[in-house]
Amino acid sequence: MSDPQPPEAVKLIASLFSGDERLLGDAVQALSERYGRADFISAPAPFTYTDYYKKEFGGSLIRRFVAFERLIRPEILPDVKIWTNALEMKLAAEGRRRVNIDPGYLAKAHLILATGKGYTHRPCLREGIYADLTLIYRDKSFHSLPWTYPDYAGAEVIGMLARIRERYLLQLKGKAAGSGPAARKVSDSDGDF
């Protein structure tokens, strides 16, 4: 028999894209107000991996990744996804989303993304939110899986996530700058924006 233990805190991350860089800033600001200070925000980069979103968002999409200093409990990921869905609708215009926000978390062993789309490799967490095991960490690197989106399998994103993971490991050890008791506190916030 296994003896269940509380899960280790994880690092909240999000991928955001939009055709309007100002809206990306608004979304990052709202996320920071909700989940605490961002300790990593990537430079804006073109999102050109798929044309899946072209009809909804138009062309010329810009993407940013963000990671948050305050660690969270992994079981609140559905709350985060439900909240980011509501934020997408708050930033929508004429019934159309203008920002896409894909939250997830980075743990020692993997990267999990939250999604509303079920599939064979995506177990349901609750309330129609599924966990997508996107990358696994082994042999000192993240590795893609057969279903990993091509952008997450790319060397640039894997390298970025490895740097975020290094900071996360320092946070777990309590050695990161600004990682006093308040920064290490695990968040369970699920209030309104």
C-alpha positions as CSV (number, residue, x, y, z in Angstrom):
1,M,0.0,0.0,0.0
2,S,1.3,3.5,-0.8
3,D,1.2,6.2,1.8
4,P,-0.1,9.3,0.1
5,Q,1.9,12.4,0.8
6,P,1.1,16.1,0.0
7,P,2.4,16.9,-3.4
8,E,5.4,19.2,-3.8
9,A,4.7,22.8,-4.8
10,V,5.0,23.5,-8.5
11,K,5.8,26.6,-10.7
12,L,2.9,28.2,-12.5
13,I,3.6,29.1,-16.1
14,A,1.5,30.4,-19.0
15,S,1.9,30.8,-22.7
16,L,0.0,33.7,-24.1
17,F,-0.5,34.9,-27.7
18,S,-2.4,37.6,-29.4
19,G,-2.3,39.8,-32.5
20,D,-2.1,42.8,-30.1
21,E,1.0,43.2,-27.9
22,R,-0.8,45.7,-25.6
23,L,-3.4,43.0,-24.8
24,L,-0.6,40.6,-24.0
25,G,0.6,43.1,-21.4
26,D,-2.9,43.5,-20.0
27,A,-3.2,39.7,-19.6
28,V,0.2,39.4,-18.0
29,Q,-0.7,42.2,-15.6
30,A,-4.0,40.5,-14.7
31,L,-2.2,37.2,-14.2
32,S,0.4,38.9,-11.9
33,E,-2.4,40.5,-9.9
34,R,-4.0,37.2,-9.4
35,Y,-1.0,34.8,-9.0
36,G,1.8,37.1,-7.8
37,R,4.9,38.6,-9.3
38,A,6.2,37.2,-12.6
39,D,9.8,36.1,-12.2
40,F,10.2,35.4,-15.9
41,I,8.6,37.0,-19.0
42,S,9.9,36.0,-22.4
43,A,10.6,38.5,-25.2
44,P,7.7,38.8,-27.7
45,A,8.1,36.3,-30.5
46,P,6.1,35.4,-33.6
47,F,3.7,32.5,-33.1
48,T,4.0,30.7,-36.4
49,Y,3.7,27.0,-35.5
50,T,0.2,26.5,-36.6
51,D,-2.6,28.3,-38.5
52,Y,-5.2,26.7,-36.3
53,Y,-6.0,30.0,-34.6
54,K,-5.9,32.2,-37.8
55,K,-9.7,32.3,-38.3
56,E,-10.3,33.4,-34.7
57,F,-7.3,35.7,-34.1
58,G,-6.2,36.6,-37.6
59,G,-2.5,36.5,-38.7
60,S,0.6,37.9,-37.2
61,L,0.3,36.5,-33.7
62,I,2.8,37.4,-31.0
63,R,3.6,35.0,-28.1
64,R,5.1,35.4,-24.7
65,F,5.8,32.9,-21.9
66,V,5.5,33.9,-18.2
67,A,6.4,32.1,-15.0
68,F,5.4,33.2,-11.5
69,E,7.6,33.5,-8.4
70,R,4.9,32.2,-6.0
71,L,4.6,28.4,-6.2
72,I,1.2,26.7,-6.3
73,R,-0.3,23.4,-5.3
74,P,-0.6,21.3,-8.5
75,E,-4.3,20.4,-7.7
76,I,-5.4,24.0,-8.3
77,L,-4.5,23.8,-12.0
78,P,-8.2,23.4,-13.0
79,D,-9.0,26.6,-11.0
80,V,-6.2,28.4,-12.9
81,K,-7.5,27.3,-16.3
82,I,-11.1,28.2,-15.4
83,W,-9.9,31.7,-14.3
84,T,-7.8,32.2,-17.4
85,N,-10.7,31.2,-19.6
86,A,-12.8,33.9,-17.9
87,L,-9.9,36.4,-18.4
88,E,-9.8,35.5,-22.1
89,M,-13.6,36.4,-22.3
90,K,-13.1,39.6,-20.3
91,L,-10.5,40.7,-22.9
92,A,-12.7,39.6,-25.8
93,A,-14.4,42.0,-28.2
94,E,-17.6,41.4,-30.1
95,G,-17.7,37.8,-28.8
96,R,-14.2,37.0,-30.1
97,R,-11.2,36.1,-28.1
98,R,-8.3,38.4,-28.6
99,V,-5.9,36.7,-26.2
100,N,-5.2,33.0,-25.8
101,I,-3.8,31.9,-22.4
102,D,-2.5,28.4,-21.8
103,P,-1.6,27.9,-18.2
104,G,0.3,24.9,-16.8
105,Y,2.9,24.1,-14.3
106,L,6.5,23.0,-14.2
107,A,7.5,20.3,-11.7
108,K,10.8,18.5,-11.2
109,A,9.7,15.6,-13.5
110,H,7.5,17.2,-16.1
111,L,5.6,20.1,-17.7
112,I,1.8,19.8,-17.5
113,L,-0.5,22.1,-19.4
114,A,-4.2,22.6,-18.7
115,T,-6.7,22.2,-21.5
116,G,-10.4,21.9,-22.0
117,K,-9.9,19.3,-24.7
118,G,-9.8,15.6,-23.7
119,Y,-7.8,13.1,-25.5
120,T,-6.2,9.7,-24.9
121,H,-3.1,11.1,-23.1
122,R,-5.1,13.8,-21.1
123,P,-6.7,12.6,-17.9
124,C,-9.6,14.7,-16.7
125,L,-8.8,16.6,-13.5
126,R,-12.3,18.0,-12.8
127,E,-15.0,20.3,-14.3
128,G,-13.9,19.5,-17.9
129,I,-10.3,20.5,-17.4
130,Y,-7.7,18.0,-18.5
131,A,-4.0,17.6,-17.7
132,D,-1.8,17.4,-20.8
133,L,1.6,15.8,-20.0
134,T,3.6,17.9,-22.5
135,L,7.2,17.3,-21.6
136,I,9.1,14.9,-19.3
137,Y,12.4,15.6,-17.6
138,R,15.0,12.9,-17.6
139,D,18.8,12.7,-18.3
140,K,19.2,16.4,-17.4
141,S,16.8,17.7,-20.1
142,F,13.2,18.1,-21.0
143,H,12.0,15.6,-23.7
144,S,9.0,15.6,-25.9
145,L,6.4,12.9,-26.2
146,P,4.6,11.7,-29.4
147,W,1.8,14.2,-28.8
148,T,3.9,17.2,-27.7
149,Y,3.0,20.3,-29.7
150,P,5.9,21.1,-32.1
151,D,6.6,24.5,-30.5
152,Y,7.0,22.9,-27.0
153,A,9.4,20.3,-28.5
154,G,11.6,23.0,-30.0
155,A,15.1,23.6,-28.6
156,E,14.4,27.3,-27.8
157,V,11.3,26.5,-25.7
158,I,13.0,23.5,-24.0
159,G,16.0,25.7,-23.2
160,M,13.8,28.4,-21.7
161,L,11.9,25.9,-19.6
162,A,15.2,24.4,-18.4
163,R,16.2,27.9,-17.1
164,I,12.8,28.3,-15.4
165,R,13.2,24.8,-13.9
166,E,16.6,25.8,-12.5
167,R,15.1,28.8,-10.7
168,Y,12.2,26.6,-9.5
169,L,14.7,24.1,-8.0
170,L,16.4,26.9,-6.2
171,Q,13.0,28.1,-4.9
172,L,12.3,24.6,-3.5
173,K,15.6,24.8,-1.7
174,G,14.9,28.3,-0.5
175,K,18.0,29.7,-2.1
176,A,16.5,32.0,-4.8
177,A,16.7,35.7,-4.4
178,G,13.5,36.9,-2.9
179,S,12.6,33.4,-1.9
180,G,11.9,34.0,1.8
181,P,8.9,32.5,3.5
182,A,6.4,34.7,1.7
183,A,7.8,33.8,-1.8
184,R,7.9,30.1,-0.9
185,K,4.3,30.0,0.4
186,V,2.1,27.8,-1.8
187,S,-0.8,29.7,-3.2
188,D,-4.3,28.4,-3.2
189,S,-6.0,31.6,-4.3
190,D,-9.0,31.1,-6.5
191,G,-10.9,34.4,-6.1
192,D,-12.2,36.8,-8.8
193,F,-10.1,39.2,-10.9
